[in-house]
């Protein structure tokens, strides 16, 4: 008995060391679970399947699971926040649901001992594959040890050996499961942090922050095409609609515009009420301006489709106005010592804002500056002069341009 206990202790320590070294090296969860299970099987544990589940702090994905099956390998799966009724029923009939909802530390079922067919569909399926023992464990994660609302980690361990796990093997698995929860939680915190930065700052700004660009006033001088868009009549629509309806409308149209910007290599830097500030960077100014023009075209097409869908559902509709400019910017950290914003500043941003204000007075959906038109290369042919205008706060009048009607789809202007 002492020899078995000593052997188990040596195995646990070896598995702990392996997990920690690989986790510090940045091995993803799937690689950690696969390597761990392979080592446990090689040491004599009768594992058929091991599965994990944990919450994620993500705008679209609610949780993530990793499953290893002997002789089949490992698979990682994400669980959407919005699920079908069938998926909800499956979740409610799973062992992990019982662990989480009832806050159970463990749940064990053994074939021909304490498992009744039909209790859990998953265990019925595993029984058909020869499973004899199923152990599910839950590890609580403290508030100070986790980013956001993720507070638990579940794992399940299935055997197909006659008689299932021994008590000694159960104790070993419980210790290993705690270590696995620790390294998965650490990896999850890193992933959650990167997701949050990407979501709230944008991928490029997030990458710069993570690489150390976090000092107030630390900024890079860049040249870029500037996108400054607004929604038409949003204030009127918001005043006459329920808050939930106004928010849904704002999200629908912001999604169209932001997705088009990012699909064409641009960066969304800021949502300002119903306005969007974005930039297109490229070593070649013409390529930057062409990508902005392509985005205007794609956004017009997508908004037209959105308007058609909202009209069919009897929902209010709107359109967007857009200013396009090109110029010198400062790109980096601005703010106070304890609250920073990663964005762009400079006269080009101010001028883009002034140009945006001309859309309504000129009754144009898109207005571009003379600098933008001059940098657009062959696509200058898509732009039509509107004449020279004085812009508030800008030294002298400048020529403004709009897109030739054939260059931009015209979404329905009806907002009824």
RARANOR-V268102 format. One record per residue. N is the residue number from 1. RES is the residue in three letters. PSI is psi in whole degrees, 0 to 359 (999 if undefined). OMEGA is omega in degrees with one decimal (none if undefined). D_FIRST is the distance of its C-alpha to the first C-alpha in Angstrom with 2 decimals. Layout:
# RARANOR-V268102
((N:RES:PSI:OMEGA:D_FIRST) (N:RES:PSI:OMEGA:D_FIRST))
This chain:
# RARANOR-V268102
((1:UNK:317:179.1:0.00) (2:UNK:323:179.6:3.81) (3:UNK:319:179.1:5.38) (4:UNK:319:179.8:5.13) (5:UNK:319:178.8:6.21) (6:UNK:322:179.4:8.62) (7:UNK:318:178.0:9.86) (8:UNK:320:179.2:10.60) (9:UNK:318:177.7:12.34) (10:UNK:320:179.9:14.32) (11:UNK:316:179.6:15.34) (12:UNK:313:-179.4:16.46) (13:UNK:321:178.7:18.49) (14:UNK:319:179.0:20.01) (15:UNK:320:176.9:21.02) (16:UNK:311:-177.5:22.46) (17:UNK:317:-179.4:24.46) (18:UNK:314:-179.3:25.75) (19:UNK:314:-176.7:26.88) (20:UNK:314:-179.1:28.63) (21:UNK:315:-178.3:30.42) (22:UNK:322:179.0:31.63) (23:UNK:319:178.1:32.68) (24:UNK:334:178.5:34.66) (25:UNK:355:177.8:36.30) (26:UNK:17:176.4:37.57) (27:UNK:129:-178.7:35.68) (28:UNK:167:-175.4:36.56) (29:UNK:319:-179.0:34.17) (30:UNK:318:178.8:34.33) (31:UNK:323:178.6:33.34) (32:UNK:314:-178.0:30.46) (33:UNK:317:-179.3:29.01) (34:UNK:313:-179.5:29.61) (35:UNK:321:179.3:28.04) (36:UNK:311:-177.8:24.95) (37:UNK:319:179.3:24.44) (38:UNK:322:179.1:25.13) (39:UNK:324:178.4:22.47) (40:UNK:320:177.2:19.84) (41:UNK:318:179.3:20.95) (42:UNK:332:179.4:20.93) (43:UNK:358:174.5:17.27) (44:UNK:2:178.2:16.55) (45:UNK:134:-174.1:17.03) (46:UNK:67:-177.4:19.42) (47:UNK:130:172.7:22.15) (48:UNK:321:-174.9:25.64) (49:UNK:141:173.9:27.36) (50:UNK:134:-176.7:26.99) (51:UNK:148:177.5:29.90) (52:UNK:158:175.9:31.02) (53:UNK:138:-179.9:34.04) (54:UNK:155:176.0:35.79) (55:UNK:156:172.7:39.27) (56:UNK:146:172.6:41.80) (57:UNK:89:-171.6:44.82) (58:UNK:141:-177.0:47.29) (59:UNK:338:-175.9:50.78) (60:UNK:323:-175.2:50.23) (61:UNK:130:-178.6:46.49) (62:UNK:328:-177.3:44.44) (63:UNK:174:-178.7:40.95) (64:UNK:141:176.9:38.98) (65:UNK:149:175.4:36.16) (66:UNK:130:-177.5:34.20) (67:UNK:131:174.8:32.56) (68:UNK:135:175.4:30.56) (69:UNK:131:-178.2:30.37) (70:UNK:132:179.0:28.64) (71:UNK:4:177.1:31.37) (72:UNK:334:177.9:33.99) (73:UNK:200:-172.6:33.44) (74:UNK:147:179.2:33.97) (75:UNK:137:178.6:36.83) (76:UNK:139:-175.7:38.07) (77:UNK:141:175.9:40.26) (78:UNK:148:-177.6:42.43) (79:UNK:118:-176.2:43.45) (80:UNK:153:176.8:47.10) (81:UNK:328:177.9:48.30) (82:UNK:120:-175.7:50.77) (83:UNK:160:176.4:49.27) (84:UNK:161:176.4:50.81) (85:UNK:323:179.0:50.51) (86:UNK:318:178.2:48.33) (87:UNK:323:177.9:45.92) (88:UNK:319:178.2:45.83) (89:UNK:319:178.8:45.03) (90:UNK:318:179.9:42.18) (91:UNK:318:-177.9:40.70) (92:UNK:342:178.7:41.00) (93:UNK:19:-179.2:39.12) (94:UNK:153:176.0:36.16) (95:UNK:322:179.7:32.69) (96:UNK:324:177.6:33.30) (97:UNK:316:178.6:36.47) (98:UNK:320:178.5:34.62) (99:UNK:312:-173.4:32.21) (100:UNK:309:-174.1:35.17) (101:UNK:318:-177.8:37.72) (102:UNK:2:179.2:35.52) (103:UNK:47:177.8:33.50) (104:UNK:138:175.9:30.19) (105:UNK:333:-179.6:27.06) (106:UNK:158:175.9:25.43) (107:UNK:126:-178.4:26.43) (108:UNK:137:175.9:24.33) (109:UNK:133:179.8:25.84) (110:UNK:132:179.3:24.44) (111:UNK:142:179.0:26.86) (112:UNK:12:177.5:27.56) (113:UNK:297:-176.6:25.60) (114:UNK:18:177.5:27.36) (115:UNK:130:176.5:29.64) (116:UNK:128:179.7:33.34) (117:UNK:137:178.8:35.46) (118:UNK:347:-179.6:37.93) (119:UNK:314:178.6:35.98) (120:UNK:117:178.8:35.45) (121:UNK:323:179.4:37.47) (122:UNK:315:-179.0:34.95) (123:UNK:330:173.5:32.17) (124:UNK:315:179.4:34.70) (125:UNK:319:179.8:35.34) (126:UNK:324:177.7:31.71) (127:UNK:324:178.3:31.16) (128:UNK:340:178.7:34.06) (129:UNK:6:176.0:32.25) (130:UNK:7:-179.2:29.19) (131:UNK:140:-179.5:27.08) (132:UNK:340:-174.7:24.57) (133:UNK:134:-179.4:22.91) (134:UNK:124:179.6:24.62) (135:UNK:120:176.8:23.33) (136:UNK:137:-176.1:26.04) (137:UNK:144:176.0:25.60) (138:UNK:133:176.9:28.38) (139:UNK:124:176.4:28.52) (140:UNK:144:176.1:31.53) (141:UNK:123:-177.3:33.57) (142:UNK:157:-177.7:35.66) (143:UNK:321:-178.1:39.43) (144:UNK:353:-179.2:39.53) (145:UNK:5:-173.6:36.92) (146:UNK:147:173.0:38.83) (147:UNK:118:174.3:42.29) (148:UNK:218:-169.4:44.15) (149:UNK:357:-180.0:42.88) (150:UNK:116:-173.7:39.59) (151:UNK:6:-178.0:37.07) (152:UNK:159:179.1:34.09) (153:UNK:127:178.9:31.79) (154:UNK:145:174.1:30.23) (155:UNK:150:176.7:27.76) (156:UNK:146:-174.5:26.57) (157:UNK:118:-174.0:23.77) (158:UNK:136:177.7:24.35) (159:UNK:153:173.5:22.37) (160:UNK:17:176.4:24.01) (161:UNK:142:176.9:21.09) (162:UNK:127:-178.8:21.38) (163:UNK:345:176.7:19.38) (164:UNK:207:-177.9:19.17) (165:UNK:147:170.2:16.37) (166:UNK:165:179.0:12.90) (167:UNK:324:177.7:12.18) (168:UNK:320:178.5:9.88) (169:UNK:324:177.0:12.94) (170:UNK:314:179.4:15.30) (171:UNK:320:178.7:14.07) (172:UNK:315:-179.0:14.42) (173:UNK:319:-179.9:17.79) (174:UNK:322:179.0:19.00) (175:UNK:318:179.4:18.64) (176:UNK:322:179.5:20.28) (177:UNK:323:178.0:22.92) (178:UNK:319:177.6:23.93) (179:UNK:322:178.7:24.47) (180:UNK:320:176.6:26.37) (181:UNK:320:-179.5:28.50) (182:UNK:311:-176.6:29.33) (183:UNK:327:176.1:30.59) (184:UNK:322:178.1:32.35) (185:UNK:319:178.2:34.04) (186:UNK:314:178.7:35.23) (187:UNK:322:179.0:36.57) (188:UNK:322:177.5:38.13) (189:UNK:319:177.8:39.88) (190:UNK:313:179.8:41.45) (191:UNK:318:178.7:42.57) (192:UNK:318:179.4:43.92) (193:UNK:316:178.5:45.79) (194:UNK:319:178.8:47.40) (195:UNK:316:-179.6:48.35) (196:UNK:316:179.6:49.96) (197:UNK:317:177.7:51.95) (198:UNK:319:-175.3:53.07) (199:UNK:317:-173.5:54.08) (200:UNK:338:-180.0:56.02) (201:UNK:335:-169.8:57.38) (202:UNK:153:-172.0:57.56) (203:UNK:316:-177.1:55.63) (204:UNK:310:179.2:57.88) (205:UNK:320:178.8:58.11) (206:UNK:317:178.3:54.37) (207:UNK:322:179.1:53.72) (208:UNK:320:177.8:56.12) (209:UNK:314:-178.8:54.51) (210:UNK:335:178.7:51.02) (211:UNK:2:173.4:52.46) (212:UNK:1:180.0:53.68) (213:UNK:79:-174.2:57.09) (214:UNK:11:-177.4:56.64) (215:UNK:133:179.1:59.36) (216:UNK:133:-179.6:62.35) (217:UNK:355:177.7:65.42) (218:UNK:109:-174.8:63.48) (219:UNK:156:-179.2:65.34) (220:UNK:136:174.8:66.49) (221:UNK:123:-178.5:70.05) (222:UNK:165:169.5:70.08) (223:UNK:133:-174.5:72.65) (224:UNK:158:168.8:71.81) (225:UNK:136:-176.6:73.30) (226:UNK:132:176.6:72.98) (227:UNK:125:179.2:72.40) (228:UNK:103:-174.5:73.49) (229:UNK:155:175.4:73.50) (230:UNK:164:173.6:74.16) (231:UNK:143:178.8:74.38) (232:UNK:133:172.6:77.83) (233:UNK:27:-177.5:78.65) (234:UNK:322:-179.7:75.07) (235:UNK:316:179.2:76.26) (236:UNK:316:-179.9:78.60) (237:UNK:316:-178.5:75.91) (238:UNK:325:-179.7:73.37) (239:UNK:332:-175.3:75.97) (240:UNK:355:-177.2:76.74) (241:UNK:159:174.1:73.23) (242:UNK:149:-178.2:70.24) (243:UNK:320:-179.4:67.76) (244:UNK:322:178.9:65.13) (245:UNK:318:178.9:67.74) (246:UNK:320:179.2:68.91) (247:UNK:319:178.6:65.37) (248:UNK:319:178.0:64.71) (249:UNK:314:-179.5:67.98) (250:UNK:316:179.8:67.19) (251:UNK:320:179.8:63.77) (252:UNK:311:-176.3:65.28) (253:UNK:323:176.0:67.95) (254:UNK:323:177.5:65.84) (255:UNK:316:178.3:63.35) (256:UNK:310:-174.8:66.19) (257:UNK:314:-178.3:67.52) (258:UNK:319:179.3:64.26) (259:UNK:321:179.0:62.85) (260:UNK:320:178.5:66.09) (261:UNK:311:-176.4:66.02) (262:UNK:326:180.0:62.48) (263:UNK:336:-179.5:63.09) (264:UNK:20:174.1:65.97) (265:UNK:13:177.3:64.08) (266:UNK:174:179.1:65.24) (267:UNK:127:172.3:63.38) (268:UNK:115:-176.2:63.63) (269:UNK:331:-173.7:63.77) (270:UNK:138:167.1:64.71) (271:UNK:123:-177.5:65.41) (272:UNK:86:-172.5:68.29) (273:UNK:243:176.8:68.88) (274:UNK:10:179.3:70.25) (275:UNK:156:178.6:70.80) (276:UNK:130:172.3:68.74) (277:UNK:123:178.9:68.99) (278:UNK:164:177.1:67.78) (279:UNK:156:173.8:68.45) (280:UNK:114:-178.4:68.64) (281:UNK:142:175.3:68.04) (282:UNK:147:176.1:69.03) (283:UNK:334:178.4:70.49) (284:UNK:112:-179.4:73.40) (285:UNK:325:-179.2:75.17) (286:UNK:316:178.7:76.57) (287:UNK:321:178.9:73.14) (288:UNK:315:-178.9:72.03) (289:UNK:323:178.1:75.12) (290:UNK:320:178.5:74.84) (291:UNK:324:176.9:71.27) (292:UNK:319:178.0:72.56) (293:UNK:320:177.0:75.36) (294:UNK:322:179.1:72.96) (295:UNK:319:177.5:70.85) (296:UNK:319:177.9:73.98) (297:UNK:312:-177.6:74.75) (298:UNK:320:179.5:71.24) (299:UNK:320:177.2:71.00) (300:UNK:317:177.5:74.40) (301:UNK:315:-176.4:73.26) (302:UNK:323:178.2:70.01) (303:UNK:324:176.3:71.84) (304:UNK:315:179.1:74.38) (305:UNK:321:178.3:71.64) (306:UNK:318:178.6:70.05) (307:UNK:321:178.0:73.44) (308:UNK:318:-179.5:73.92) (309:UNK:317:-179.4:70.57) (310:UNK:326:176.2:71.24) (311:UNK:317:-179.9:74.77) (312:UNK:331:-179.9:73.43) (313:UNK:3:179.8:71.17) (314:UNK:29:-177.5:74.05) (315:UNK:153:178.3:72.51) (316:UNK:151:-176.9:74.48) (317:UNK:160:177.6:74.84) (318:UNK:191:-179.2:75.74) (319:UNK:177:177.6:76.19) (320:UNK:152:169.6:75.47) (321:UNK:152:-169.7:77.76) (322:UNK:133:171.2:76.83) (323:UNK:134:177.6:78.03) (324:UNK:131:-177.5:77.34) (325:UNK:168:176.7:77.97) (326:UNK:137:178.6:77.05) (327:UNK:192:-178.1:76.91) (328:UNK:138:-177.8:75.23) (329:UNK:156:166.4:72.26) (330:UNK:126:-173.5:69.79) (331:UNK:110:-179.2:66.24) (332:UNK:212:-171.7:63.59) (333:UNK:129:177.0:62.62) (334:UNK:141:178.1:65.14) (335:UNK:212:-179.6:64.87) (336:UNK:181:-179.8:63.84) (337:UNK:337:-177.1:61.27) (338:UNK:358:179.5:58.74) (339:UNK:108:-175.7:59.86) (340:UNK:154:173.1:60.61) (341:UNK:135:177.8:61.84) (342:UNK:106:-172.9:61.49) (343:UNK:197:178.0:64.75) (344:UNK:146:175.1:68.14) (345:UNK:162:175.5:71.23) (346:UNK:166:-179.8:74.72) (347:UNK:328:-178.2:78.22) (348:UNK:326:177.4:77.17) (349:UNK:316:178.9:74.95) (350:UNK:318:-179.9:77.79) (351:UNK:321:177.2:80.25) (352:UNK:321:178.1:77.96) (353:UNK:319:178.1:77.84) (354:UNK:320:178.7:81.65) (355:UNK:322:178.3:82.00) (356:UNK:324:179.2:79.73) (357:UNK:344:179.8:82.17) (358:UNK:346:-177.1:84.96) (359:UNK:315:-177.3:83.43) (360:UNK:313:-176.4:84.85) (361:UNK:332:178.2:88.27) (362:UNK:358:-179.8:88.65) (363:UNK:49:179.5:87.19) (364:UNK:141:177.2:84.80) (365:UNK:325:-178.4:81.14) (366:UNK:129:174.9:80.52) (367:UNK:129:-178.6:82.36) (368:UNK:151:179.8:81.75) (369:UNK:165:176.7:83.16) (370:UNK:327:178.1:85.56) (371:UNK:316:177.9:82.95) (372:UNK:314:-179.5:80.49) (373:UNK:320:-179.5:83.26) (374:UNK:334:-179.3:84.17) (375:UNK:358:-171.9:80.60) (376:UNK:356:177.7:80.06) (377:UNK:224:-178.7:81.59) (378:UNK:337:-179.6:82.75) (379:UNK:357:172.5:81.32) (380:UNK:333:179.8:84.12) (381:UNK:342:178.0:86.04) (382:UNK:352:-173.4:83.85) (383:UNK:141:-179.3:85.19) (384:UNK:133:-177.6:88.52) (385:UNK:140:174.4:90.30) (386:UNK:356:-176.5:90.83) (387:UNK:183:-177.7:93.16) (388:UNK:139:-177.9:92.87) (389:UNK:149:174.4:91.57) (390:UNK:130:178.7:91.07) (391:UNK:136:-179.5:87.51) (392:UNK:126:178.9:86.93) (393:UNK:359:179.0:85.80) (394:UNK:135:-169.5:86.42) (395:UNK:311:-175.5:89.26) (396:UNK:158:-179.8:91.37) (397:UNK:151:176.5:91.66) (398:UNK:157:178.9:89.72) (399:UNK:136:177.8:89.89) (400:UNK:156:-175.1:87.34) (401:UNK:158:170.5:86.27) (402:UNK:169:179.3:84.75) (403:UNK:138:170.6:83.26) (404:UNK:134:-176.5:85.64) (405:UNK:330:-178.9:85.06) (406:UNK:347:-176.4:84.11) (407:UNK:350:-175.9:81.23) (408:UNK:121:175.8:79.32) (409:UNK:146:-176.6:78.64) (410:UNK:97:178.1:80.22) (411:UNK:155:177.6:77.86) (412:UNK:134:-179.6:79.62) (413:UNK:355:-177.5:80.99) (414:UNK:131:177.3:81.02) (415:UNK:19:-177.1:78.87) (416:UNK:999:none:79.91))
